[in-house]
């Protein structure tokens, strides 16, 4: 029974260790993001003009700290369970060693009673049967070895208890460190929230300008979205015509016609179909469109960081990155189009079978429509905006449907 308890305990400890290792890896990634975002926030502080992007960076940092606090709390819970398991194991081993000591004491006492040959003979002659007498004789012959083994078991169990206690002390020290880390993170989180409140308060004084800037950006974004949709429709139409020609040639020999309407989807070659399947299989594992950066505007509709009652819609994600960062392809594909945006920057579309990835705010690119690209291939440097910030806008499409890029990019 004791062995079963220890085996179950060991299995639970192993599973919790794996969970803790996973949490620590995630925390390490978050700490790296926090360090990178801190550098970007520091860059914005050098700019005397406060912007909504500064708020977005702070909001991103707040999310990082909140997630870090959550992971630390989970790690503390797992550590408490590990400590409990260690205590249970220590208690079980202590009970076992008490039993072994009691047995060893009885063995010593019996050895004392039977130390004289006459006493041993009396013990043998008191047997109720020949078989019992034989077993007692054998016991006498092996008695010394049995006592020795019992003593070894006591020594090894004591060593195991010492090891468990040492592990317990180590875990308690880890817990103290985690609690200190939690306190430090909470202070940093409160500091970020205070800074955000201050910047929001200052920017509210510029409400009129903020509304004008928002209206301008929304118009530019809507124009680009229309261009993207038009290009996707043109590609679908072109692929349908090509497929129709192939279908007609294939059906001519069978005296059949191809009068069925073709679905409004992009028709793929076998190679494109392979890339499309592989792309889909890498959901949640795609490389980021930049080597380093922080998501400062997430996918979907969300409140404006300053303007009360105003919502903004993002068809992708905005990633703020350090100066000198270049955009890169998230997967193998073919350049569908290179568009010049109203502000003079470039937008690059890459087709991955039925999927497309879109990279906006590229300063310049040497890539041309129809060119093949490999994953992580350089597309071009990310351009600086009017506030001196380097922000790439990234989208993923499946045919004419927008996707949330955060579900596709590696964590």
Buried (B, 14 or more C-beta within 10 A) or exposed (E): EEEEEBEEBEEBBEEBEEBBEEBEEBBEBBEEBBEBBBEBBEBBEEEEEBBBBBBBBBBBBBBBBBBBBBBBEBBBEBBEBBBEBBBBBBEBBBEBBEEBEEBBEEBEEBEEEBEEEEEBEEBBEEBEEEEEBEEBEEEEEEBEEEBEEBEEBBEEBBEBBEEBBEBBEEBEEBBEEBEEBBEEBEEBBEEBBEBBEEBBEEBEEBEEEBBEBBEEEEEBBEEBBEBBEEBBBEBBEEBBEEBEEEBEEEEEEEEEEBEEEBEEEBBBEEEBEEBBEEBBEBEEEBBBBBEBBBBBBBBBEEEBBBBEEEEBEBBBBBBBBBEEBBBBBBBBBBBBBBBEBEEEBBBBBBBBBBBBBBBBBBBEBEBEEEEEBEBBBEBBBBBBBEBBBBBBBBBBBBBBEBBBBBEBBEE
